[in-house]
Amino acid sequence: MTTPRKDQLSAHEQALVAVAVLIDGGEAAGVLALDAARGEVLREAAAEMGAVELDARLPYAGTLLRRALEREEG
């Protein structure tokens, strides 16, 4: 399993996708697609992450959030 669109997402965007998928599951892709600037990239990342089985998705999202925080904190 790889980080969704890791090469295209900032740490902040990875955290955004992780939280959106945790809250909305499969609906997150549609919500994030509405972002005027980065909607398509965020939608693709959320769809990819939402396709991961729930048992793996939760720890995966936690890992993404932890990595994003570590990058933000420097």
Secondary structure, 3 states (H helix, E strand, C coil): CCCCCCCCCCHHHHHHHHHHHHHHHHHHHHHHCCCCCCHHHHHHHHHHHHCCCHHHHHHHHHHHHHHHHHHHHC
